[in-house]
């Protein structure tokens, strides 16, 4: 089927809040969720800076500092960025709290989180569906489809195996995760 006969629709996946970081809490003595406080800690050691994003245990409020920069020269940072760290810029804090790779590199697992999918889910004929992720959601594409289309796993699998939903690039829809954008064909 040619692209000319398909309607283009766009969905946007947006996290409602930064996900919790799951790690061992020394005070609780077990793995717990740590929530971003939205605050940065900056420590100056002679000519170098250490910058962390502060997380708090959801049970006991013990803090954990997520390293953002370690032993970095203040001259190597953009002055505007450094000001944002000093002023606890909310957008910057959210950006780092949504950096799943940064969290994993620092020994934290990603806890469950809420998200919403905006866009029209009513399809009248063949559709080229662009699903865009705001932030790096790392959700399974199948979970996004099931939530937005209100389908069971079995119903979604049937639509995929029948060819009614397919990835434009041939990815396995049941296994692949969201990136900045994925394009599906819905018949």
C-alpha positions as CSV (number, residue, x, y, z in Angstrom):
1,X,0.0,0.0,0.0
2,X,1.4,3.4,-0.9
3,X,2.0,6.1,1.6
4,X,-0.3,8.5,-0.4
5,X,-3.4,6.6,0.8
6,X,-2.4,6.6,4.5
7,X,-3.4,9.3,7.0
8,X,-0.5,10.4,9.2
9,X,-1.3,10.5,12.9
10,X,1.1,11.5,15.7
11,X,1.0,10.3,19.3
12,X,3.3,11.7,22.0
13,X,4.3,9.7,25.0
14,X,5.1,11.9,28.0
15,X,6.2,10.9,31.5
16,X,4.0,12.5,34.2
17,X,6.9,12.7,36.6
18,X,10.5,11.5,36.8
19,X,10.8,7.8,37.5
20,X,12.0,6.6,40.9
21,X,15.5,5.2,41.2
22,X,15.5,1.9,42.9
23,X,18.6,1.1,45.0
24,X,19.7,-0.2,48.4
25,X,18.9,2.2,51.2
26,X,21.5,1.8,54.0
27,X,19.1,3.1,56.7
28,X,16.1,0.9,55.6
29,X,18.4,-2.0,54.9
30,X,16.6,-3.0,51.7
31,X,16.0,-1.8,48.1
32,X,13.7,1.1,48.0
33,X,12.6,3.9,45.7
34,X,14.5,7.1,45.8
35,X,12.7,10.2,44.4
36,X,14.4,13.2,42.8
37,X,14.3,16.2,45.1
38,X,14.8,18.5,42.1
39,X,17.8,20.0,43.9
40,X,21.5,20.0,43.0
41,X,24.5,19.8,45.3
42,X,27.7,21.5,44.2
43,X,30.9,20.9,46.0
44,X,34.1,22.8,45.2
45,X,37.5,21.1,45.8
46,X,40.2,23.6,45.0
47,X,40.0,24.1,41.2
48,X,37.4,21.4,40.6
49,X,33.6,20.9,41.0
50,X,31.5,17.9,41.9
51,X,27.8,18.2,41.0
52,X,25.1,15.8,42.1
53,X,21.3,15.6,41.8
54,X,19.9,14.8,45.2
55,X,17.5,11.9,45.6
56,X,15.5,11.0,48.8
57,X,14.4,7.6,50.0
58,X,10.6,7.4,49.8
59,X,10.6,5.6,53.2
60,X,13.1,7.3,55.4
61,X,14.2,10.5,53.5
62,X,17.8,9.3,53.5
63,X,19.6,11.1,50.6
64,X,21.5,9.7,47.7
65,X,23.5,11.9,45.4
66,X,23.4,11.0,41.7
67,X,26.8,12.1,40.2
68,X,26.3,14.5,37.3
69,X,29.9,15.8,37.0
70,X,32.9,14.7,39.0
71,X,36.1,16.7,39.4
72,X,35.3,19.1,36.5
73,X,36.9,22.4,36.0
74,X,34.3,25.2,36.3
75,X,35.9,26.8,33.2
76,X,34.9,23.8,31.1
77,X,31.2,24.3,31.9
78,X,29.1,26.8,30.1
79,X,28.5,29.7,32.6
80,X,24.7,29.5,31.9
81,X,24.6,25.8,32.7
82,X,26.6,26.4,35.9
83,X,24.1,29.1,36.9
84,X,21.3,26.6,36.3
85,X,22.9,24.1,38.7
86,X,23.4,26.9,41.3
87,X,19.8,28.0,41.0
88,X,18.3,24.4,41.0
89,X,16.7,24.9,37.6
90,X,13.6,22.6,37.6
91,X,13.9,21.8,33.9
92,X,17.5,20.8,34.2
93,X,16.8,18.7,37.3
94,X,14.0,16.9,35.4
95,X,16.3,16.4,32.4
96,X,18.9,14.6,34.5
97,X,16.2,12.7,36.5
98,X,14.9,11.4,33.1
99,X,18.3,10.2,32.0
100,X,17.8,6.5,32.4
101,X,21.3,5.7,31.2
102,X,22.8,8.0,33.8
103,X,20.8,6.3,36.6
104,X,21.8,2.8,35.4
105,X,25.5,3.8,35.1
106,X,25.3,4.8,38.8
107,X,23.8,1.5,40.1
108,X,20.1,2.4,40.1
109,X,17.3,0.5,38.6
110,X,14.3,2.3,37.1
111,X,11.1,2.1,39.2
112,X,7.6,2.1,37.7
113,X,6.3,5.4,36.5
114,X,3.1,6.9,35.0
115,X,2.9,8.3,31.5
116,X,0.3,9.6,29.2
117,X,-0.2,9.1,25.5
118,X,-1.7,12.1,23.6
119,X,-3.1,11.9,20.1
120,X,-6.1,10.6,18.3
121,X,-6.7,6.8,18.7
122,X,-9.6,6.7,16.2
123,X,-8.4,5.4,12.8
124,X,-10.6,5.5,9.8
125,X,-8.6,3.6,7.2
126,X,-4.9,3.0,6.9
127,X,-2.7,5.1,9.1
128,X,1.0,5.9,9.3
129,X,1.4,6.3,13.1
130,X,4.3,8.3,14.4
131,X,4.8,7.7,18.2
132,X,7.2,10.2,19.7
133,X,8.7,10.1,23.1
134,X,9.1,13.2,25.1
135,X,12.0,12.4,27.4
136,X,13.7,9.0,27.1
137,X,10.7,6.9,28.2
138,X,12.3,3.5,27.4
139,X,8.8,2.0,27.4
140,X,7.9,-1.0,25.3
141,X,6.1,0.1,22.2
142,X,3.6,-2.7,22.8
143,X,2.7,-1.2,26.2
144,X,2.1,2.2,24.6
145,X,-0.2,0.6,22.0
146,X,-2.1,-1.5,24.5
147,X,-2.7,1.5,26.8
148,X,-3.8,3.9,24.0
149,X,-5.9,1.4,22.1
150,X,-7.2,-0.3,25.2
151,X,-6.2,-3.7,24.0
152,X,-5.2,-6.9,25.8
153,X,-1.8,-8.4,25.1
154,X,-3.6,-11.2,23.1
155,X,-5.6,-8.7,21.0
156,X,-2.5,-6.8,20.2
157,X,-0.5,-9.9,19.3
158,X,-3.4,-10.9,16.9
159,X,-3.4,-7.5,15.2
160,X,0.4,-7.8,14.7
161,X,0.4,-11.4,13.5
162,X,-2.5,-10.5,11.1
163,X,-0.4,-7.6,9.7
164,X,-2.9,-5.0,10.8
165,X,-0.2,-3.3,12.9
166,X,3.4,-3.4,11.7
167,X,6.6,-1.5,12.1
168,X,7.7,0.6,9.1
169,X,11.3,-0.5,9.7
170,X,10.5,-4.2,10.5
171,X,11.1,-4.0,14.2
172,X,9.5,-6.6,16.5
173,X,6.7,-4.4,18.0
174,X,6.2,-6.7,21.0
175,X,9.9,-6.4,22.1
176,X,11.2,-3.0,20.9
177,X,11.3,0.0,23.2
178,X,10.5,3.6,22.5
179,X,13.2,5.8,21.1
180,X,12.7,9.4,20.1
181,X,10.2,8.2,17.4
182,X,8.9,5.0,16.0
183,X,6.7,4.7,12.9
184,X,4.0,2.1,12.6
185,X,1.6,1.2,9.9
186,X,-1.9,0.5,11.1
187,X,-4.3,-1.1,8.6
